[in-house]
């Protein structure tokens, strides 16, 4: 996905939902902070979004703009409408979200999750593709490990955020940093 495609997704999702603001919280939220993010971070053809005010319209976004929709067929990317509660994000993430609002969004706003918050959320899922995504953020110095660790400590208490997961994430980060310093 490109930044222009993300802006198109924001515009289309706002049109469908009737809301002029939405949260962008999947991997492609990185395009809010880094419009020219490395290609390795832009592999997804999907933008995960949640309307800010018209929260009941997430399913309508998914139905009209989602995977295998006419929108997907026409543009080669799609918009996944979800509740923001689908993401596990560190406390304070909304204050740090990056506004994407311009002529291409018709001045509607996509609030993109900031890179450290996005990385913390991805590590909660801890899938291989999510770890690969965060590894690129670290290696490309788009995030600072110390800030990421602070954001991980600010994750809410949710059933999936176990102490075992927190230890696994910390160990994984230590391993990435160790590899990175050995092989710059």
N, C-alpha and C positions, 0 to 999 in steps of 0.2 A: 504494500500500500504506500502511496505517496502522501505528502502533506495536502496536496490539492484534492486527492481522493478522500482523505479524512474530512476536509472542509465540505466536500459534497455530501458525505455521509451525515455530517452534523446538520446541514441544511435540510436534507431529505427527512431525517428523523424528527427534526423540529416541526417540519411541515405535517408529517403524519400524526405526531402527538398533539399538535396545537400548542406546544410549549416553546418558549423562546430560549430556554436553557436546558442543557442536559449534561450529565457526567459522562466522560469517556474514561473507562477504567481498565480495559484490556491492554494487551501489549502495544497496540497502536496508539495509545495515549502518549507514548514516547514522542510522537510527532508534534505534540504541543510544545514541549520544551526544546526538542531538537528536530526542527523541520527537515533537516538534511541528515537524519540519523543514518548510521551505517546500514547497508543493505541487509546484513544479518539480523537486524532488529525489525526489519520491515517485511518479513516473510509472510505474515498472516494476511489473508484476504478479508479479514473480519474486523469490524469495529464494534466493541462491546459498549453499549450506551444505556443510560437510565435517565428518563426525564426527571428534571428537578422538581417540578410542580405537578405535572400530570402523571403521577406515578402509576396510575391505572392504565396508562397507554403503552406500557412496555410490550405487552403481547401484540398490540396492533403494529408497532414498529417491526417486531419479529415477523409477523404474518406478511406484511407488505414489502419489507426490505431485506428479509432474512435469507438464509441459505436456500438455494434452489428457487428463489422468487424470480419474477420477471426483472426486478431491479438487478439481482445478482447476474442473471443472464445478459442483461444489457451492458453492465458496467464492469463485470469481472471481479467485483468485491461485494460484500454484503454487510448489513448492519444487524447485530444481534441485540434485540431489546431485552433488557433484564432489569430486575430490581437492583439498586445499589447494594442491598444487603447480600447479594451474591458474592461480593468481594469482601475480603477481610483486609481492612486498611488501618494503618496506625492512627492513633488519636491525633487530631489536628490536621488531618489530610486536606480538608476542605479549604482551610486558610492558605494552603500551599499550592492548590490546584492552579494550573496555568490556563488562562482564558484564550481560546481560539475564537476570534470574532473579527470578521473583515467583510469585504464586499462579496467574496465567494461563499460565505455562510449567510449572506444577506443580513449581516449584523446580528444574527442569532449566535448564541454562545455555547460552545462546547468546553466545559471545564475539564481539562485533561489532568489526570493524576500525575503529580510531580514524580520525577525519576526514582528517587529514593523510596517514596511511598509505593510506587509501582513495583520496585524490586522486592520490597518486603512482602507485598501481597503475592507476588509470583513465588517467593520462597515458601509461603504457607502452603501453596499447592504442591510444591516440591517435585513436580513431574520433571522428567529429563529435559523436555523442551523449555520449561520455565527456568531450570538451572542453567541451561545453555544461554538463554536470554540474559540472565543476570551476569553470567560470566563475561559476556560481551560488554555489558555496561561497565563492569569493573576493569577489564583489560583495556577498553577504549577510554578509560578515565572519565566516563560520563557521570559516574557516581563516586562518592568517597566512602570507603569501607567503614570508617568511624561513624559517619552519619547514618549509613545503612544499619549498623549495629544499634544505634540509638533508636531508629525507627522500629526495629524489630522488638526492642524492649517496650515500645509504645503500642504494640498490637493489643487489641482487646481480648479479654478472656472469652474465648469461644471453644466449643468442644474440640474442634480440629486443631487448636493451638495448644498442644500438649507440651509438657516440659521435655518429653522425649524429642518432639519435633524441634523445639528450640535448641536443644543440644546438637541435634543432627545438622541444623542450619548453621550453627556456629562452627562446628567441625568442618562443614563443607566450605564455608567462607575462609577459614584458616587454610584449608587445602588449596583453594584457588589463589589466595595471596602468596602462599609458599611457592606454588608453580609459577606465578607471575614474576616473583622476585628472582627465581632461578633462571627463567627464560624470558627476559624482557623483550 
